Amino acid sequence: MARKRSAPTAAIPDTSPAPGYSRGDSWSGVLPAMATGEAAGGYGGARYVGRAGLTSYELARLWRQDWLAREAIERKATDATRKWAKLSAPDLDADTIDDVWKHADRLAGAAGVAELFRQAIVWANTFGGCLIVMGLEDGGGAEEPLDLDRLTAIRWQHLADSRYATIAEYDADETADTYGQPKIYQVSNPKVPGGTRRIHASRVLRFDGPLTEVDQVIANGGWNDSAIESVFNALRNYNIGIHGAAKSLEKFSIDLFKQKGLAQTVAAKDGMERLRNRMRALSVGMTIGNVAAVDADGEDYQVTGRPVSGMAELVDRMTTHVSGALAVPQSVLFGQAQGTTRTGAEADQEVYAADIAGEQGRNVIPQALRLVTLIMASRDGPTAGKVPDAFWLEAPPIAEPTASSAAATYKTRMEGHQIAVNMGAIDASEVRSEFEAGEHGVTLDDAITAALATAATAPSELVP
């Protein structure tokens, strides 16, 4: 069942101007105030008018046809799942932990669990939310709460974004931990014609779009907004600017044709036809021999250039603006190192890594932890239904430090050790532990280590 955005609730007052008077950039009253110097409507010269939200159709078209919107959403989802979570469980050996992830990959299909999660995050950020619906066998119906103790198998998984999944019922039990949260989803599978199914929230993994205020969540039928919603103006302005620059390049040069008595020629009865014939003949000559044949006394043909100074700077500014709006560094979004969105390339990468870590903490780790729990609770799983008392997931960093950055960090740390040795806070032999277990490509000699330890503990000779 296709998702339709519901009308705003009474809690969201509609302050939009009458139809035909709303501004595309959503700012109302700015230009009149600038022109007259007077405030408009008591809003200090401007007020913000909410435009109509993007429909599911518009969001789908943007994701499909606007490479920038698609790249920003897919890039973040890809980086959030590129290095998969690490499962730690003191009661499980390494082979069993490996079997848990193999089981998850089999459930997800040929692409594997990381790709399934990546797609779920893509659709969640595109349409505001997405579910991974699971076929859980516990003896109960799809609408009933999952009985974890009776779970025998997980048979299948499929994705259903907010267009095909709506909240049919919220938990109204004030004593429950899930009070006020979705209890029953009404889900349809677009690949399988037929009706919809009511599925209990305990039988799905939920992925959310960007945080949205509660009134809008209600208006969206229980889902957040698309990530495209808040950056739509930036995407629009960027595309308009790039399109305008391209059109300017198309008209980089202009052919100028002068003809004596042109005004009289055009005014004549067959003047326009004669002019068209002359221009056609000139064009044919240029096409065949790249030669303009003109009357030496009555005609003149020139090619004039149009100035494009400042265009490169303008494109750079637009690129910086849209990159900042999408919160993706230019080096990642456009594949170029020049230009940054904040204070520098390294700072951009650090902020971007923090954003990705936030995506992992919001959508990857909680849902992966739930999936691991279900796999271990399943009797046909690698632990035969036994869930360990303690286990946790850790998201690895999205990128390992480069050799140069690692060397710079090591150099700074060793300089700090040197200062401590010079101050007498530690002994130089104590710094040797930095190289234990082959750290930094250095293998320690045990005999030298023992000799240094003996020298460090030997009583010093007193000098009279």
BELUR-V565808 format. One record per residue. N is the residue number from 1. RES is the residue in one small letter. PHI is phi in radians with two decimals (999 if undefined). OMEGA is omega in whole degrees, -180 to 180 (NA if undefined). BURIAL is + if it has 16 or more other C-alpha atoms within 10 Angstrom, else -. Layout:
BEGIN
n:N res:RES phi:PHI omega:OMEGA burial:BURIAL
n:N res:RES phi:PHI omega:OMEGA burial:BURIAL
END
This chain:
BEGIN
n:1 res:m phi:999 omega:-177 burial:+
n:2 res:a phi:-1.17 omega:180 burial:-
n:3 res:r phi:-1.37 omega:175 burial:+
n:4 res:k phi:-2.11 omega:179 burial:-
n:5 res:r phi:-1.24 omega:179 burial:-
n:6 res:s phi:-1.39 omega:180 burial:-
n:7 res:a phi:-1.21 omega:179 burial:-
n:8 res:p phi:-0.98 omega:179 burial:+
n:9 res:t phi:-1.37 omega:-179 burial:-
n:10 res:a phi:-1.11 omega:-179 burial:-
n:11 res:a phi:-1.26 omega:179 burial:-
n:12 res:i phi:-1.95 omega:-177 burial:-
n:13 res:p phi:-1.10 omega:-179 burial:-
n:14 res:d phi:-1.61 omega:-179 burial:-
n:15 res:t phi:-1.84 omega:-178 burial:-
n:16 res:s phi:-1.17 omega:176 burial:+
n:17 res:p phi:-1.14 omega:178 burial:-
n:18 res:a phi:-1.05 omega:179 burial:-
n:19 res:p phi:-0.92 omega:180 burial:-
n:20 res:g phi:1.69 omega:-177 burial:-
n:21 res:y phi:-2.10 omega:-180 burial:-
n:22 res:s phi:-1.30 omega:-179 burial:-
n:23 res:r phi:-1.64 omega:-179 burial:-
n:24 res:g phi:-1.13 omega:-179 burial:-
n:25 res:d phi:-1.59 omega:176 burial:-
n:26 res:s phi:1.27 omega:176 burial:-
n:27 res:w phi:-1.72 omega:-175 burial:-
n:28 res:s phi:-1.99 omega:175 burial:+
n:29 res:g phi:1.53 omega:-177 burial:+
n:30 res:v phi:-1.27 omega:-176 burial:+
n:31 res:l phi:-1.11 omega:177 burial:-
n:32 res:p phi:-1.03 omega:-180 burial:-
n:33 res:a phi:-1.16 omega:179 burial:+
n:34 res:m phi:-1.18 omega:-177 burial:-
n:35 res:a phi:-1.33 omega:-175 burial:-
n:36 res:t phi:-1.79 omega:-177 burial:-
n:37 res:g phi:1.32 omega:-179 burial:-
n:38 res:e phi:-2.01 omega:178 burial:-
n:39 res:a phi:-1.19 omega:-179 burial:-
n:40 res:a phi:-1.86 omega:173 burial:+
n:41 res:g phi:1.18 omega:178 burial:-
n:42 res:g phi:1.29 omega:-179 burial:-
n:43 res:y phi:-1.86 omega:-179 burial:-
n:44 res:g phi:1.20 omega:178 burial:-
n:45 res:g phi:1.67 omega:-179 burial:+
n:46 res:a phi:-2.76 omega:171 burial:+
n:47 res:r phi:-2.57 omega:-179 burial:+
n:48 res:y phi:-1.72 omega:-178 burial:-
n:49 res:v phi:-1.94 omega:-179 burial:+
n:50 res:g phi:-1.15 omega:176 burial:+
n:51 res:r phi:-1.41 omega:177 burial:-
n:52 res:a phi:-1.10 omega:179 burial:-
n:53 res:g phi:-1.12 omega:178 burial:+
n:54 res:l phi:-1.18 omega:178 burial:+
n:55 res:t phi:-1.34 omega:178 burial:-
n:56 res:s phi:-1.05 omega:178 burial:+
n:57 res:y phi:-1.12 omega:-180 burial:-
n:58 res:e phi:-1.13 omega:178 burial:-
n:59 res:l phi:-1.09 omega:179 burial:+
n:60 res:a phi:-1.11 omega:179 burial:+
n:61 res:r phi:-1.18 omega:178 burial:-
n:62 res:l phi:-1.07 omega:-179 burial:+
n:63 res:w phi:-1.11 omega:-176 burial:+
n:64 res:r phi:-1.40 omega:-169 burial:-
n:65 res:q phi:-1.93 omega:178 burial:-
n:66 res:d phi:-1.79 omega:-173 burial:-
n:67 res:w phi:-1.08 omega:-177 burial:-
n:68 res:l phi:-1.22 omega:177 burial:+
n:69 res:a phi:-1.10 omega:-179 burial:+
n:70 res:r phi:-1.18 omega:-178 burial:+
n:71 res:e phi:-1.11 omega:-179 burial:+
n:72 res:a phi:-1.09 omega:-179 burial:+
n:73 res:i phi:-1.24 omega:-178 burial:+
n:74 res:e phi:-1.22 omega:-179 burial:+
n:75 res:r phi:-1.09 omega:-180 burial:+
n:76 res:k phi:-1.14 omega:179 burial:+
n:77 res:a phi:-1.14 omega:180 burial:+
n:78 res:t phi:-1.15 omega:-179 burial:+
n:79 res:d phi:-1.19 omega:-180 burial:+
n:80 res:a phi:-1.27 omega:-176 burial:+
n:81 res:t phi:-2.09 omega:-175 burial:+
n:82 res:r phi:-1.10 omega:174 burial:+
n:83 res:k phi:-1.87 omega:-171 burial:-
n:84 res:w phi:-1.35 omega:-177 burial:+
n:85 res:a phi:-1.10 omega:178 burial:+
n:86 res:k phi:-1.77 omega:179 burial:-
n:87 res:l phi:-1.64 omega:176 burial:+
n:88 res:s phi:-2.08 omega:179 burial:-
n:89 res:a phi:-2.63 omega:-177 burial:-
n:90 res:p phi:-0.99 omega:-177 burial:-
n:91 res:d phi:-1.52 omega:-178 burial:-
n:92 res:l phi:-2.01 omega:177 burial:+
n:93 res:d phi:-1.44 omega:-175 burial:-
n:94 res:a phi:-1.08 omega:-179 burial:-
n:95 res:d phi:-1.15 omega:179 burial:-
n:96 res:t phi:-1.17 omega:177 burial:-
n:97 res:i phi:-1.07 omega:178 burial:+
n:98 res:d phi:-1.11 omega:179 burial:-
n:99 res:d phi:-1.16 omega:177 burial:-
n:100 res:v phi:-1.06 omega:-179 burial:+
n:101 res:w phi:-1.24 omega:176 burial:+
n:102 res:k phi:-1.13 omega:177 burial:-
n:103 res:h phi:-1.11 omega:178 burial:+
n:104 res:a phi:-1.10 omega:179 burial:+
n:105 res:d phi:-1.14 omega:179 burial:+
n:106 res:r phi:-1.12 omega:179 burial:-
n:107 res:l phi:-1.14 omega:-176 burial:+
n:108 res:a phi:-1.36 omega:-179 burial:+
n:109 res:g phi:1.73 omega:-173 burial:-
n:110 res:a phi:-1.07 omega:-176 burial:-
n:111 res:a phi:-1.30 omega:-180 burial:-
n:112 res:g phi:1.67 omega:-174 burial:+
n:113 res:v phi:-1.17 omega:-180 burial:+
n:114 res:a phi:-1.09 omega:179 burial:+
n:115 res:e phi:-1.20 omega:178 burial:+
n:116 res:l phi:-1.08 omega:178 burial:+
n:117 res:f phi:-1.15 omega:179 burial:+
n:118 res:r phi:-1.04 omega:180 burial:+
n:119 res:q phi:-1.13 omega:179 burial:+
n:120 res:a phi:-1.09 omega:179 burial:+
n:121 res:i phi:-1.21 omega:177 burial:+
n:122 res:v phi:-1.02 omega:-177 burial:+
n:123 res:w phi:-1.25 omega:177 burial:+
n:124 res:a phi:-1.13 omega:-180 burial:+
n:125 res:n phi:-1.37 omega:178 burial:+
n:126 res:t phi:-1.43 omega:-173 burial:+
n:127 res:f phi:-1.97 omega:177 burial:+
n:128 res:g phi:1.73 omega:180 burial:+
n:129 res:g phi:3.13 omega:-180 burial:+
n:130 res:c phi:-2.74 omega:177 burial:+
n:131 res:l phi:-2.05 omega:161 burial:+
n:132 res:i phi:-1.78 omega:-179 burial:+
n:133 res:v phi:-1.54 omega:-175 burial:+
n:134 res:m phi:-2.10 omega:174 burial:+
n:135 res:g phi:-1.56 omega:-176 burial:-
n:136 res:l phi:-1.80 omega:180 burial:+
n:137 res:e phi:-1.70 omega:178 burial:+
n:138 res:d phi:-2.39 omega:-178 burial:+
n:139 res:g phi:1.52 omega:-180 burial:-
n:140 res:g phi:-1.86 omega:178 burial:-
n:141 res:g phi:-1.40 omega:-177 burial:-
n:142 res:a phi:-1.08 omega:-177 burial:+
n:143 res:e phi:-1.50 omega:-178 burial:+
n:144 res:e phi:-1.59 omega:178 burial:+
n:145 res:p phi:-1.03 omega:180 burial:+
n:146 res:l phi:-1.19 omega:174 burial:+
n:147 res:d phi:-1.71 omega:-174 burial:-
n:148 res:l phi:-1.09 omega:-178 burial:+
n:149 res:d phi:-1.23 omega:-178 burial:-
n:150 res:r phi:-1.89 omega:-178 burial:-
n:151 res:l phi:-1.22 omega:-180 burial:+
n:152 res:t phi:-1.82 omega:-177 burial:+
n:153 res:a phi:-2.85 omega:170 burial:+
n:154 res:i phi:-1.96 omega:-171 burial:+
n:155 res:r phi:-1.57 omega:-174 burial:-
n:156 res:w phi:-2.76 omega:176 burial:-
n:157 res:q phi:-2.51 omega:171 burial:+
n:158 res:h phi:-2.65 omega:-177 burial:+
n:159 res:l phi:-1.59 omega:174 burial:+
n:160 res:a phi:-2.53 omega:179 burial:+
n:161 res:d phi:-1.40 omega:-171 burial:+
n:162 res:s phi:-1.12 omega:176 burial:+
n:163 res:r phi:-1.26 omega:-175 burial:+
n:164 res:y phi:-2.04 omega:179 burial:+
n:165 res:a phi:-2.41 omega:178 burial:+
n:166 res:t phi:-2.16 omega:179 burial:+
n:167 res:i phi:-1.45 omega:-179 burial:+
n:168 res:a phi:-1.56 omega:-176 burial:+
n:169 res:e phi:-2.77 omega:175 burial:+
n:170 res:y phi:-1.80 omega:179 burial:+
n:171 res:d phi:-1.32 omega:-178 burial:-
n:172 res:a phi:-1.75 omega:-179 burial:-
n:173 res:d phi:-1.43 omega:-176 burial:-
n:174 res:e phi:-1.19 omega:179 burial:-
n:175 res:t phi:-1.55 omega:-176 burial:-
n:176 res:a phi:-1.55 omega:177 burial:-
n:177 res:d phi:-1.17 omega:-177 burial:-
n:178 res:t phi:-1.75 omega:-179 burial:-
n:179 res:y phi:-1.00 omega:179 burial:-
n:180 res:g phi:1.43 omega:179 burial:-
n:181 res:q phi:-1.69 omega:179 burial:-
n:182 res:p phi:-0.99 omega:179 burial:+
n:183 res:k phi:-1.92 omega:-180 burial:+
n:184 res:i phi:-2.21 omega:174 burial:+
n:185 res:y phi:-1.82 omega:171 burial:+
n:186 res:q phi:-1.83 omega:-168 burial:+
n:187 res:v phi:-2.15 omega:172 burial:+
n:188 res:s phi:-2.15 omega:178 burial:+
n:189 res:n phi:-1.80 omega:-176 burial:+
n:190 res:p phi:-1.09 omega:-180 burial:-
n:191 res:k phi:-1.47 omega:-178 burial:-
n:192 res:v phi:-2.10 omega:180 burial:-
n:193 res:p phi:-1.05 omega:179 burial:-
n:194 res:g phi:2.47 omega:-178 burial:-
n:195 res:g phi:-1.37 omega:-180 burial:-
n:196 res:t phi:-1.78 omega:179 burial:-
n:197 res:r phi:-2.17 omega:173 burial:-
n:198 res:r phi:-1.61 omega:-174 burial:+
n:199 res:i phi:-2.21 omega:-180 burial:+
n:200 res:h phi:-1.23 omega:-176 burial:+
n:201 res:a phi:-1.08 omega:179 burial:+
n:202 res:s phi:-1.26 omega:-178 burial:+
n:203 res:r phi:-1.86 omega:179 burial:+
n:204 res:v phi:-2.36 omega:169 burial:+
n:205 res:l phi:-1.91 omega:-175 burial:+
n:206 res:r phi:-1.80 omega:177 burial:+
n:207 res:f phi:-2.08 omega:-175 burial:+
n:208 res:d phi:-1.95 omega:171 burial:+
n:209 res:g phi:-1.36 omega:-178 burial:+
n:210 res:p phi:-1.01 omega:-180 burial:+
n:211 res:l phi:-0.96 omega:-178 burial:-
n:212 res:t phi:-2.30 omega:-178 burial:+
n:213 res:e phi:-1.13 omega:-165 burial:-
n:214 res:v phi:-1.07 omega:-179 burial:-
n:215 res:d phi:-1.08 omega:179 burial:-
n:216 res:q phi:-1.25 omega:176 burial:+
n:217 res:v phi:-1.05 omega:178 burial:+
n:218 res:i phi:-1.10 omega:179 burial:+
n:219 res:a phi:-1.11 omega:179 burial:+
n:220 res:n phi:-1.49 omega:179 burial:+
n:221 res:g phi:1.32 omega:177 burial:+
n:222 res:g phi:1.73 omega:-178 burial:+
n:223 res:w phi:-2.06 omega:175 burial:+
n:224 res:n phi:-1.38 omega:177 burial:+
n:225 res:d phi:-1.43 omega:172 burial:+
n:226 res:s phi:-1.25 omega:175 burial:+
n:227 res:a phi:-1.15 omega:-180 burial:+
n:228 res:i phi:-1.32 omega:-173 burial:+
n:229 res:e phi:-0.96 omega:-174 burial:+
n:230 res:s phi:-1.38 omega:-179 burial:-
n:231 res:v phi:-1.89 omega:-177 burial:+
n:232 res:f phi:-1.04 omega:-179 burial:+
n:233 res:n phi:-1.08 omega:180 burial:+
n:234 res:a phi:-1.13 omega:178 burial:+
n:235 res:l phi:-1.13 omega:-180 burial:+
n:236 res:r phi:-1.09 omega:-178 burial:-
n:237 res:n phi:-1.13 omega:179 burial:-
n:238 res:y phi:-1.11 omega:-178 burial:+
n:239 res:n phi:-1.15 omega:176 burial:+
n:240 res:i phi:-1.11 omega:-180 burial:-
n:241 res:g phi:-1.12 omega:180 burial:+
n:242 res:i phi:-1.15 omega:178 burial:+
n:243 res:h phi:-1.11 omega:179 burial:-
n:244 res:g phi:-1.12 omega:178 burial:-
n:245 res:a phi:-1.12 omega:179 burial:+
n:246 res:a phi:-1.13 omega:178 burial:-
n:247 res:k phi:-1.13 omega:178 burial:-
n:248 res:s phi:-1.13 omega:179 burial:-
n:249 res:l phi:-1.19 omega:177 burial:-
n:250 res:e phi:-1.10 omega:-179 burial:-
n:251 res:k phi:-1.89 omega:-180 burial:-
n:252 res:f phi:-1.03 omega:177 burial:-
n:253 res:s phi:-2.26 omega:-179 burial:-
n:254 res:i phi:-2.17 omega:175 burial:-
n:255 res:d phi:-1.40 omega:-179 burial:-
n:256 res:l phi:-1.97 omega:-178 burial:-
n:257 res:f phi:-2.04 omega:179 burial:-
n:258 res:k phi:-1.98 omega:180 burial:-
n:259 res:q phi:-2.42 omega:179 burial:-
n:260 res:k phi:-1.13 omega:180 burial:-
n:261 res:g phi:1.26 omega:-177 burial:-
n:262 res:l phi:-1.07 omega:-178 burial:-
n:263 res:a phi:-1.08 omega:179 burial:-
n:264 res:q phi:-1.18 omega:179 burial:-
n:265 res:t phi:-1.09 omega:-179 burial:+
n:266 res:v phi:-1.16 omega:-178 burial:-
n:267 res:a phi:-1.26 omega:-180 burial:-
n:268 res:a phi:-1.16 omega:-175 burial:-
n:269 res:k phi:-1.02 omega:180 burial:-
n:270 res:d phi:-1.87 omega:-175 burial:-
n:271 res:g phi:-1.10 omega:-178 burial:-
n:272 res:m phi:-1.13 omega:179 burial:-
n:273 res:e phi:-1.19 omega:177 burial:-
n:274 res:r phi:-1.12 omega:179 burial:-
n:275 res:l phi:-1.15 omega:179 burial:-
n:276 res:r phi:-1.09 omega:178 burial:-
n:277 res:n phi:-1.09 omega:-180 burial:-
n:278 res:r phi:-1.19 omega:180 burial:-
n:279 res:m phi:-1.16 omega:179 burial:-
n:280 res:r phi:-1.16 omega:178 burial:-
n:281 res:a phi:-1.12 omega:179 burial:-
n:282 res:l phi:-1.13 omega:-180 burial:+
n:283 res:s phi:-1.14 omega:179 burial:-
n:284 res:v phi:-1.11 omega:178 burial:-
n:285 res:g phi:-1.08 omega:179 burial:-
n:286 res:m phi:-1.18 omega:-178 burial:-
n:287 res:t phi:-1.26 omega:-175 burial:-
n:288 res:i phi:-1.35 omega:-174 burial:-
n:289 res:g phi:-2.12 omega:-177 burial:-
n:290 res:n phi:0.94 omega:-178 burial:-
n:291 res:v phi:-2.21 omega:177 burial:-
n:292 res:a phi:-1.71 omega:179 burial:+
n:293 res:a phi:-1.63 omega:-177 burial:-
n:294 res:v phi:-2.19 omega:177 burial:-
n:295 res:d phi:-1.27 omega:-175 burial:-
n:296 res:a phi:-1.11 omega:-177 burial:-
n:297 res:d phi:-1.65 omega:-171 burial:-
n:298 res:g phi:-2.06 omega:-176 burial:-
n:299 res:e phi:-2.35 omega:177 burial:-
n:300 res:d phi:-2.61 omega:180 burial:-
n:301 res:y phi:-2.24 omega:-179 burial:-
n:302 res:q phi:-2.39 omega:172 burial:-
n:303 res:v phi:-1.99 omega:-178 burial:-
n:304 res:t phi:-1.90 omega:179 burial:-
n:305 res:g phi:-1.62 omega:177 burial:-
n:306 res:r phi:-1.91 omega:-179 burial:-
n:307 res:p phi:-1.17 omega:177 burial:-
n:308 res:v phi:-2.17 omega:179 burial:-
n:309 res:s phi:-1.09 omega:180 burial:-
n:310 res:g phi:1.56 omega:-177 burial:-
n:311 res:m phi:-1.16 omega:-179 burial:-
n:312 res:a phi:-1.08 omega:179 burial:-
n:313 res:e phi:-1.13 omega:180 burial:-
n:314 res:l phi:-1.13 omega:178 burial:-
n:315 res:v phi:-1.09 omega:178 burial:-
n:316 res:d phi:-1.07 omega:180 burial:-
n:317 res:r phi:-1.14 omega:179 burial:-
n:318 res:m phi:-1.13 omega:179 burial:+
n:319 res:t phi:-1.11 omega:178 burial:+
n:320 res:t phi:-1.09 omega:-178 burial:+
n:321 res:h phi:-1.13 omega:-176 burial:+
n:322 res:v phi:-1.23 omega:177 burial:+
n:323 res:s phi:-1.15 omega:176 burial:+
n:324 res:g phi:-1.16 omega:180 burial:+
n:325 res:a phi:-1.12 omega:-179 burial:+
n:326 res:l phi:-1.43 omega:179 burial:+
n:327 res:a phi:1.04 omega:175 burial:+
n:328 res:v phi:-2.26 omega:-179 burial:+
n:329 res:p phi:-0.98 omega:180 burial:+
n:330 res:q phi:-1.04 omega:-180 burial:+
n:331 res:s phi:-1.09 omega:178 burial:+
n:332 res:v phi:-1.53 omega:-174 burial:+
n:333 res:l phi:-1.31 omega:-175 burial:+
n:334 res:f phi:-1.90 omega:-180 burial:-
n:335 res:g phi:1.22 omega:180 burial:-
n:336 res:q phi:-2.35 omega:-176 burial:-
n:337 res:a phi:-1.48 omega:-176 burial:-
n:338 res:q phi:-1.27 omega:179 burial:-
n:339 res:g phi:1.42 omega:179 burial:+
n:340 res:t phi:-2.40 omega:-179 burial:+
n:341 res:t phi:-1.67 omega:-179 burial:+
n:342 res:r phi:-2.32 omega:-172 burial:+
n:343 res:t phi:-1.93 omega:-179 burial:-
n:344 res:g phi:2.87 omega:-176 burial:-
n:345 res:a phi:-1.08 omega:-179 burial:+
n:346 res:e phi:-1.15 omega:179 burial:-
n:347 res:a phi:-1.10 omega:178 burial:-
n:348 res:d phi:-1.05 omega:-179 burial:+
n:349 res:q phi:-1.13 omega:179 burial:+
n:350 res:e phi:-1.15 omega:179 burial:-
n:351 res:v phi:-1.15 omega:179 burial:+
n:352 res:y phi:-1.11 omega:178 burial:+
n:353 res:a phi:-1.08 omega:177 burial:+
n:354 res:a phi:-1.16 omega:177 burial:-
n:355 res:d phi:-1.09 omega:179 burial:+
n:356 res:i phi:-1.17 omega:177 burial:+
n:357 res:a phi:-1.08 omega:176 burial:+
n:358 res:g phi:-1.14 omega:177 burial:-
n:359 res:e phi:-1.12 omega:178 burial:+
n:360 res:q phi:-1.13 omega:-180 burial:+
n:361 res:g phi:-1.23 omega:-177 burial:-
n:362 res:r phi:-1.56 omega:-171 burial:-
n:363 res:n phi:-2.11 omega:-175 burial:+
n:364 res:v phi:-1.55 omega:-172 burial:+
n:365 res:i phi:-1.09 omega:-178 burial:+
n:366 res:p phi:-1.05 omega:-177 burial:-
n:367 res:q phi:-1.32 omega:176 burial:+
n:368 res:a phi:-1.17 omega:178 burial:+
n:369 res:l phi:-1.13 omega:177 burial:+
n:370 res:r phi:-1.12 omega:180 burial:-
n:371 res:l phi:-1.11 omega:179 burial:+
n:372 res:v phi:-1.08 omega:178 burial:+
n:373 res:t phi:-1.04 omega:180 burial:+
n:374 res:l phi:-1.13 omega:180 burial:+
n:375 res:i phi:-1.12 omega:-179 burial:+
n:376 res:m phi:-1.26 omega:179 burial:+
n:377 res:a phi:-1.32 omega:-179 burial:+
n:378 res:s phi:-1.27 omega:-177 burial:+
n:379 res:r phi:-1.19 omega:177 burial:+
n:380 res:d phi:-1.63 omega:179 burial:-
n:381 res:g phi:-1.47 omega:-176 burial:+
n:382 res:p phi:-1.15 omega:178 burial:+
n:383 res:t phi:-1.81 omega:177 burial:+
n:384 res:a phi:0.97 omega:175 burial:-
n:385 res:g phi:1.57 omega:180 burial:+
n:386 res:k phi:-1.64 omega:179 burial:-
n:387 res:v phi:-1.66 omega:-180 burial:+
n:388 res:p phi:-1.04 omega:179 burial:-
n:389 res:d phi:-1.17 omega:-178 burial:-
n:390 res:a phi:-2.41 omega:172 burial:-
n:391 res:f phi:-2.81 omega:-177 burial:-
n:392 res:w phi:-2.69 omega:179 burial:-
n:393 res:l phi:-2.07 omega:176 burial:+
n:394 res:e phi:-2.24 omega:178 burial:-
n:395 res:a phi:-1.58 omega:179 burial:+
n:396 res:p phi:-1.24 omega:176 burial:+
n:397 res:p phi:-1.09 omega:-175 burial:+
n:398 res:i phi:-1.25 omega:-179 burial:+
n:399 res:a phi:-2.59 omega:175 burial:-
n:400 res:e phi:-1.41 omega:179 burial:-
n:401 res:p phi:-1.12 omega:178 burial:-
n:402 res:t phi:-1.23 omega:-180 burial:-
n:403 res:a phi:-1.05 omega:-179 burial:-
n:404 res:s phi:-1.19 omega:-180 burial:-
n:405 res:s phi:-1.22 omega:177 burial:-
n:406 res:a phi:-1.13 omega:179 burial:-
n:407 res:a phi:-1.15 omega:179 burial:-
n:408 res:a phi:-1.14 omega:178 burial:-
n:409 res:t phi:-1.12 omega:179 burial:-
n:410 res:y phi:-1.11 omega:180 burial:-
n:411 res:k phi:-1.08 omega:179 burial:-
n:412 res:t phi:-1.11 omega:180 burial:-
n:413 res:r phi:-1.13 omega:-179 burial:-
n:414 res:m phi:-1.18 omega:176 burial:-
n:415 res:e phi:-1.12 omega:176 burial:-
n:416 res:g phi:-1.15 omega:177 burial:-
n:417 res:h phi:-1.09 omega:-179 burial:+
n:418 res:q phi:-1.08 omega:178 burial:+
n:419 res:i phi:-1.09 omega:180 burial:-
n:420 res:a phi:-1.13 omega:178 burial:-
n:421 res:v phi:-1.15 omega:180 burial:+
n:422 res:n phi:-1.08 omega:179 burial:-
n:423 res:m phi:-1.37 omega:-177 burial:-
n:424 res:g phi:1.46 omega:-179 burial:-
n:425 res:a phi:-1.25 omega:177 burial:-
n:426 res:i phi:-2.41 omega:178 burial:-
n:427 res:d phi:-1.66 omega:-179 burial:-
n:428 res:a phi:-1.06 omega:180 burial:-
n:429 res:s phi:-1.16 omega:180 burial:-
n:430 res:e phi:-1.23 omega:179 burial:-
n:431 res:v phi:-1.23 omega:-178 burial:-
n:432 res:r phi:-1.06 omega:179 burial:-
n:433 res:s phi:-1.10 omega:177 burial:-
n:434 res:e phi:-1.03 omega:-173 burial:-
n:435 res:f phi:-1.86 omega:179 burial:-
n:436 res:e phi:-1.14 omega:179 burial:-
n:437 res:a phi:1.00 omega:175 burial:-
n:438 res:g phi:1.28 omega:180 burial:-
n:439 res:e phi:-1.06 omega:176 burial:-
n:440 res:h phi:1.06 omega:176 burial:-
n:441 res:g phi:1.31 omega:-178 burial:-
n:442 res:v phi:-1.99 omega:175 burial:-
n:443 res:t phi:-1.85 omega:-176 burial:-
n:444 res:l phi:-1.38 omega:175 burial:-
n:445 res:d phi:-1.58 omega:-176 burial:-
n:446 res:d phi:-1.07 omega:-179 burial:-
n:447 res:a phi:-1.13 omega:179 burial:-
n:448 res:i phi:-1.19 omega:178 burial:-
n:449 res:t phi:-1.08 omega:179 burial:-
n:450 res:a phi:-1.12 omega:-180 burial:-
n:451 res:a phi:-1.14 omega:179 burial:-
n:452 res:l phi:-1.15 omega:179 burial:+
n:453 res:a phi:-1.14 omega:178 burial:-
n:454 res:t phi:-1.16 omega:180 burial:-
n:455 res:a phi:-1.15 omega:-179 burial:-
n:456 res:a phi:-1.23 omega:-178 burial:-
n:457 res:t phi:-1.69 omega:-179 burial:-
n:458 res:a phi:-1.23 omega:178 burial:-
n:459 res:p phi:-1.15 omega:-179 burial:-
n:460 res:s phi:-1.39 omega:179 burial:-
n:461 res:e phi:-1.36 omega:179 burial:-
n:462 res:l phi:-1.48 omega:178 burial:-
n:463 res:v phi:-1.64 omega:-178 burial:-
n:464 res:p phi:-1.14 omega:NA burial:-
END
